[in-house]
């Protein structure tokens, strides 16, 4: 299906959690001089206009990144994440919001590489425009990311961060994620794999999470954020989470410090809460 456009949801609470964690993983990875690849299976447009167009229609960023930007006394790591976003904007207002490819671009060094897959032709066109001038460091393909990932693992650098963030419009996406992680771990066991998932009133997300845990990765982390009580009608996303294979050993400590602040700032009702579990040897 090609109906999903992430621009409608740019900068919402799920983006804040996803992109903050991604920023921390990338920051840890670049502590070593050895080059790495960043691979995004469902890259979107890469950069989003908040004050007009799709994002302005639902204005989900108002209960997401704007709340974080206006929060008092943010932890140092959140302040650093916000600074990256502010540098993309002129003046004090936030009119541009970076998607995961642009977050990755802020960490890109001369020998690192970015590989982006986006199946929606309109979003892929915007993605190419947003990365114009990057040359061979960034390669963008109009391709299903699940298939594209198979073709490039293991990467020549033998270091990689992979973000798997499908729209989950089709129920099959949940099983595709499990199959993708299983196959990727067999091809490249030492890669870092970040899976984003929605919290919904349906069984598929939690079934997927349990299946991912049963893959028995040696090191893993799961963090989720609930921002509101599930709707009485049974529809809508009330939070989101990330399951990470081979996370940085520093990430649990960072999230222990940060998640209370994110939960308070992004809460839409008193039921907001977070969960954090990990097994890192």
C-alpha positions in Angstrom: 0.0 0.0 0.0 1.2 3.5 -0.8 -1.4 5.6 1.0 0.7 6.3 4.1 2.5 9.7 4.4 4.4 10.3 7.5 4.1 14.0 7.1 0.7 13.9 8.7 2.3 12.7 11.9 5.6 14.5 11.8 7.0 15.6 15.2 4.3 13.7 17.3 5.0 11.9 20.5 6.1 8.7 18.7 8.6 10.7 16.6 10.1 12.3 19.7 10.7 8.9 21.4 12.0 7.3 18.2 14.3 10.1 17.1 15.7 10.8 20.6 16.7 7.2 21.0 18.1 7.0 17.5 20.2 10.1 18.2 21.6 8.5 21.3 22.5 5.3 19.5 24.2 7.2 16.7 26.1 9.4 19.2 27.5 6.3 20.9 28.4 4.7 17.6 30.4 7.7 16.5 32.6 7.5 19.6 34.8 5.1 17.7 36.7 6.2 14.6 35.7 3.1 12.6 33.1 3.9 9.9 29.6 2.6 10.0 26.5 2.4 7.8 23.1 3.9 8.8 20.3 2.0 7.0 16.6 3.1 7.1 14.1 0.7 5.6 11.2 3.1 5.5 12.8 6.5 5.3 9.9 8.8 4.5 10.7 12.3 3.1 13.5 13.0 5.6 12.4 16.6 6.5 9.0 17.9 7.2 7.4 21.4 7.1 5.3 21.8 10.3 3.6 25.1 9.6 1.9 24.2 6.4 0.9 21.2 4.3 0.2 17.7 5.7 1.8 18.2 9.1 -0.3 21.3 9.8 -3.6 19.5 9.1 -3.5 17.4 12.3 -0.8 19.4 14.0 0.3 16.3 16.0 3.6 18.1 16.6 1.9 20.4 19.0 1.5 17.5 21.5 4.9 16.2 20.6 8.1 18.1 19.8 6.6 21.5 20.7 5.9 20.2 24.3 9.5 19.0 24.6 10.9 22.2 23.2 8.8 24.2 25.8 9.5 21.9 28.7 11.4 23.2 31.7 14.8 21.9 32.7 15.2 19.1 30.2 18.0 16.6 30.8 21.2 17.3 29.0 20.7 14.6 26.4 17.3 16.0 25.5 18.6 19.5 25.3 21.3 18.3 22.8 18.6 16.6 20.7 16.6 19.8 20.7 19.6 21.8 19.6 20.0 19.7 16.5 16.4 20.5 15.6 16.7 24.2 16.3 19.8 24.4 14.0 17.5 23.4 11.1 15.2 26.3 11.8 15.7 30.1 11.5 14.3 32.1 14.4 12.7 30.8 17.6 9.8 28.9 16.0 10.0 25.3 14.8 8.8 25.2 11.2 11.0 22.3 10.1 11.3 18.9 11.7 13.9 16.2 10.8 12.9 12.7 10.1 15.3 9.8 11.0 17.4 10.2 7.8 18.2 13.8 8.8 18.9 12.8 12.4 21.4 10.3 11.0 22.9 13.0 8.8 23.8 15.1 11.8 26.2 12.4 12.8 27.6 11.6 9.4 31.4 11.6 9.1 33.5 11.4 5.9 33.8 7.6 5.8 30.3 6.8 7.0 27.5 5.9 4.7 23.7 6.3 4.7 21.4 3.9 2.8 17.8 4.9 2.5 14.8 3.0 1.2 11.4 4.5 0.5 8.7 2.9 -1.5 6.3 5.9 -1.9 7.4 7.7 -5.0 6.4 11.2 -3.8 8.2 10.9 -0.5 11.2 9.3 -2.2 11.4 12.3 -4.6 11.4 14.7 -1.6 14.0 12.6 0.2 16.3 12.8 -2.8 15.8 16.6 -2.9 16.5 16.9 0.8 19.8 15.1 0.4 20.9 16.8 -2.8 24.7 17.3 -2.9 25.6 14.5 -0.6 27.0 12.4 -3.4 28.1 8.8 -2.9 27.8 9.0 0.9 24.0 8.8 0.7 22.3 6.3 -1.5 18.5 6.5 -1.9 16.3 3.8 -3.6 12.6 3.6 -4.4 12.3 0.1 -3.0 10.6 -1.9 -0.3 13.0 -1.7 2.7 12.5 -5.2 3.8 13.8 -6.5 0.5 16.5 -3.8 0.2 18.0 -4.6 3.6 18.7 -8.2 2.5 20.8 -6.9 -0.4 23.2 -4.9 1.7 23.9 -7.0 4.8 26.6 -7.4 6.0 27.9 -3.9 5.1 31.5 -3.5 4.1 32.2 -1.5 7.3 31.1 -4.4 9.5 29.3 -1.8 11.6 25.7 -0.8 11.0 22.6 0.8 12.6 19.4 -0.3 11.0 16.0 1.5 11.7 13.0 -0.6 10.8 9.9 1.7 10.9 7.1 0.5 8.6 3.7 2.1 8.7 2.0 -1.1 9.8 -1.0 -0.3 7.6 -1.0 -4.0 6.6 -1.2 -6.6 9.3 1.4 -8.6 7.5 4.0 -5.9 8.4 4.2 -7.2 11.9 5.3 -10.6 10.7 7.5 -9.0 8.1 9.4 -7.2 10.9 10.0 -10.5 12.8 11.1 -12.2 9.6 13.4 -9.3 8.8 15.1 -9.2 12.2 15.6 -13.0 12.1 17.1 -12.9 8.6 19.2 -9.8 9.4 20.6 -11.4 12.6 21.6 -14.5 10.6 23.3 -12.3 8.0 24.9 -9.8 10.3 24.6 -10.7 14.0 26.6 -7.8 15.4 24.4 -5.0 13.8 22.2 -2.7 15.9 18.6 -3.1 14.8 16.0 -0.6 16.0 12.3 -1.6 15.5 9.6 1.0 16.1 6.1 -0.2 16.9 2.8 1.5 17.7 0.7 0.8 20.9 -2.8 0.0 19.7 -5.9 -1.8 20.9 -5.1 -4.8 18.8 -3.1 -7.9 19.4 -0.5 -7.7 16.6 2.0 -5.2 18.2 2.4 -7.2 21.4 2.5 -10.5 19.5 5.3 -9.1 17.4 7.2 -7.9 20.4 6.9 -11.4 22.0 8.1 -13.0 18.8 11.1 -10.6 18.7 12.0 -11.5 22.2 11.9 -15.2 21.3 14.6 -14.7 18.7 16.9 -14.8 21.7 19.2 -11.9 20.9 22.0 -11.9 23.3 21.6 -8.1 24.0 18.3 -6.3 23.7 16.3 -3.3 25.0 12.6 -2.5 24.9 11.2 1.0 25.8 7.6 2.1 25.4 5.7 5.3 26.2 2.0 5.5 26.8 0.7 9.0 26.5 -3.0 8.5 27.1 -5.7 6.1 28.1 -6.8 3.9 25.1 -9.8 5.2 23.4 -13.2 3.8 24.5 -14.0 3.3 20.8 -11.0 1.0 20.4 -9.2 3.1 17.7 -6.1 5.2 17.6 -2.5 5.0 18.8 -2.1 5.7 22.5 1.7 5.3 22.6 4.7 3.7 20.9 7.8 1.7 21.6 11.2 0.6 20.4 12.7 -2.8 20.5 16.5 -2.7 19.9 18.8 -5.6 19.2 22.4 -4.9 20.3 21.8 -1.5 21.9 24.6 0.6 23.4 25.4 -0.5 26.9 24.9 3.1 28.0 21.3 3.4 26.7 19.5 1.9 29.7 21.0 4.5 32.0 20.2 7.3 29.7 16.6 6.2 29.3 16.3 5.8 33.1 17.2 9.4 33.4 15.2 10.8 30.5 11.9 8.8 30.3 10.3 10.4 33.4 10.8 13.8 31.7 9.5 12.7 28.3 6.5 11.0 30.0 5.6 14.1 32.0 6.0 16.4 29.0 4.1 14.3 26.5 1.3 13.1 28.8 -2.1 13.7 27.4 -3.9 12.5 30.5 -2.9 11.1 34.0 -2.5 7.5 32.7 0.7 8.3 30.9 3.6 6.0 31.8 6.6 4.3 30.4 8.2 0.8 30.5 11.9 0.0 30.2 13.4 -3.5 30.1 16.7 -4.8 28.8 19.1 -7.7 28.8 22.6 -6.4 28.1 25.6 -8.7 29.0 
